[in-house]
């Protein structure tokens, strides 16, 4: 398996002049999948920190060992991340996430089997403004799109996608007619669960705080060469506009967000889900969709 951190640079712009750090303006939206009673995503801003969490939907018929569920998990994890960063502002995002995961373990109150392979889990995408720079963290498949004077970069953790692709190859290798599609799906999902938070598998926020130290992280300046201008944090229910439906490229996604806002991007995804069901790669016809757009403007 290759390196999971894939970045794509597109175009370039003149560098922002050195001087006072710009102000972060934040717009966000989160929309549950049509017909779903709960949103298993959460978007949040706590002071200089913004984030998108995407809880793992539990397939029908599968146990988790947890009485709470993914919506509960993402809400508690978001709150605990904010508290961890407030308690230790100088700590890295990795260590703050690890502390938050550990705190959510305690929030379960001893009522859940947190060693169950299907225990509640979530992706994590964080961006924190810190003076004249920003820090970011990406864990599992919620990508981060960055617009700097050097072009567009996309930070995406492909380890889950790689694991799923491997399972699909194995399923395809089974003799035709040996198992029906539902049985194949159950087998693949069971195996996928055993690969979460394991070496040569994929990593997500769940019950093991060590997962935080397998996240993709980085720092970007807010002035001078390489200065960050815009950033988009996305759940895969929103990033599918690019990597599933091909409505536009990453630069086009940022432009839609800037002009139409996060709600405008989600509207386009919903239309694509309705109009192009043949392009759906997931078993579920729609997904929760969440977006945070950060724009860095010169101070007034």
N, C-alpha and C positions, 0 to 999 in steps of 0.2 A: 504494500500500500504506500502510495507516494505521500509527499508532504500535504497536509490538509489545508494549509493556508494559501488560498489562491487569490491573486490580486490581478485586476485588469486595469491598465492605464489607458485613457483615451483623451487625446487632445491636451492642450496646455493654455495657460493664461499668464499675464504678467503677475509678478509677486505683489502681494499687498505691502505697502510701505511700512517700515518699522514705526513704532509709536505705541500709543496706548492700546491695550488689548481690546478687541471688539466685544460687543454685547451679544449674548446668545438669545435669539428669539425662537420659541418653540411652538409648533403646532402639532396636534396629534388627533388620531381617531382610532377607534377599535369597534369592530362590527361583528356580532356573532353570526355564524352561518345561518342562512335562512332556515327557519323551522327548528332550530336548536334552542332548547330552553335556557341554556347557560353559555356564557362566553368563557372559553377556557384560555383565552389570551388576557393579558393585562398590559396597559401602557401606564407609565407613571413619570412624574417629575418631583424630585425631592431636592430643593435647593439647586446646586450646580449639577445634579445627577439626573439623567433621563434613561429610561429603559423600556424594553419590550420583552415580555416573557410569553412563551407559547407552551401551554400545558399539553402533554401527550394524551390524546383521546384514547379511551379504553375501548378496544373492539368489542362488539357484542358477544357475550358468552364467555368473556375472559375475566378471571379474578385478579385482584390487585393486592389483597392482604391489607387494604386500607379502607376505613369507613368514610373518608372525607372526599376524595376525588380530586381531579386536576384543577377545577376552578378554585377550590379551597386552597390547594397547594400554591398556585401562582399568586394569589392575593397575599398569603402569609409570607411567601418568599420575597415579594416586592417590599412589604413592610419591613421585614428583617434586614434586607439589603440596606434600606434607608437608615435604619437604626445602627447598623454596623459601621456605616460610613460616617454618620454623625458622631459616633463614639470615638472613632479613630480616623480623623480626616486625612492624616498623612499616610495611612495604610494603603497598600496596593489594592486594585479592584479584585485581584485574585484572592487575597487574604480576607477581604471584606465579604466576598461571595462565600468563601469557605465558612466563615463565622455565621453567615446567614443560614446556610444549609444546616449547620449544626444546631442553630437555634430552632429551626423549623422541626427538626427531629424531636426536640422537647415539646413543641406545640402539639404534636400528635397525642401527647398525654398518655403514652403507654398503651393505647388502645389498638395499635396497628402493628402488623408484621413488616417492619421496615427493611428486612432482608429478603422479602419476597421479590422475585425478578420483575414483577409487574408493578412495583410500588410507584406511587405518583411521581412524575418527573416533568421537567420543563427545559426548554431552550432558554438561553440568556443572551441578551444583547444590551450592552451598557455603554454610555458615553458620559464622561465627567469633565466639566470645565474646571480648570485649575490655573487661575492667573493668565499667563500668556501661552497656555498650552491646553490640550485636551488629552485625556487618557480614554482608551476603549478596551472592551472585552467582548469576545464572541465565543459562545459555547453552543454547539449543536447547530441546527439549520435555521437560524434567524440571522440573515446577512446584514452587513453594515455597508452602506454606500457613501464614499467620501469624495468630495469635490474640492481639490486644491488647485493652486496655480500650476501644478504639474499634470493635471488631468483628473479623470475619474478613476478611483480605485474601489474595488469591491473586496471586502474581507468576508470570506465565507468558509465555514467549517464543513468539509465534505465527508467527514468520517461516517456519519449516518447514511448518507447516500451511497457511499462505497459498500457499507455493510449490506444495505438493502439490495444493491445490484448483485452482490455475491449470492445472496439468498435466491434471487430471481434466476440466476444462472443455474444454481443447483436444482431449483424446481423445474426449469426447462429441460434439464437432463433426464428427468424421470420419464419412463416409457409412457407414451400416450395411452390414456385410458386407465392408467394404474390408480390414479386418484382423481376425484372431482375437484373443480376449482375451489370450493369451500374448504375441503380438506387440505389442499395445498396451502391455502392462505393460513389456516390454523397452524400448520407445521412451520411455515416461514415465520409467523409472528412469535411462536414459542421459541424458536431458535434466536430470533432477533433480540428477544428479551434477555437471553443469556449473554448477549454480547455488549449490553449496556454497561458502561463504566468498567470495561475490561481492556487490557492491552490487546492490540490488534482488533479491537471492536470500535465502539464510539463512546463519547462522553456526553453526559447531560447532568443538569442539576436534579438530584433525587434525594437520597438519604446519606450518601457518602461525601463528606466535605472534600475529600481528595480530588474529586472531579473538577473542582475549581482550578486546580493547578495544571489542568490539561487544556484550559481555554486558550484561545488566541488573543494576544494583547498587543498594544502598541501605544505610542504617543505621537501627537502631531502638534506643530506650533500654530499659534493664532496670528502671528505676524512674521514678516520676513519671508525668505524662500520656503516654499512648501506649505504656506499658511492655509489652514482649513477655511473654506468659505461656506459650505453646506454639508450636512450629513443626514442620511436617512437610515433609520433603524426599522427593520421590517420583520414581521412573522412570515412564514412561508406561504400563508394564505394571501399575502399581498405581493411578495416577491415573485409569485407565479405569473404575474403580469408580464415579466421578462422571461424567466427561465422555463415556463410551462406553456403559456399562450403566445409568447413572442409578439406582444402588442407593440413593443418598442424596445430599444436597448437601455442600458443603465443611465446613460446621459438623458435619454428621453424620459425615463421615469422621474429623474430629478426635475426636469422641466415641467412635467405634469404636476408634480407635487408643489412646485413653486407657484404655478399659475392657478391651478384648480384646488390645491390643498390636499391633505390626506384623504378627505371624503371623496374628492374627485377621482383619486386613484382607485379607491375601493369600489366606487360606482362602475368603473371600467372593468374591474375584475368580476363583479357580479354579472355584468352584461356578457362577458366572455364565458363565464360558467353556464349561462343560459343558452348562448348562441353556438358554443363549440363543445358540446359534451364529449365528442370523440377525442378531444385532446386531454381529457382528464386522465391523469396517471394514478390518482389515488382511488381507493375503493369508495371513499365518500365523495358525493357529487359537489359539495361546497365545503368551505372551511372558514373558521374564524379568520378575520383579516385585521391586522393592526399595523399602524404606521406612526412613527415620530419623525418630524422634519425639524432639524435645527439649522438656523441661518445665523451667520455671524456678521453683524453689521457694525460699522464704525460707531463709536459712542457719540451721542448727540452733543 
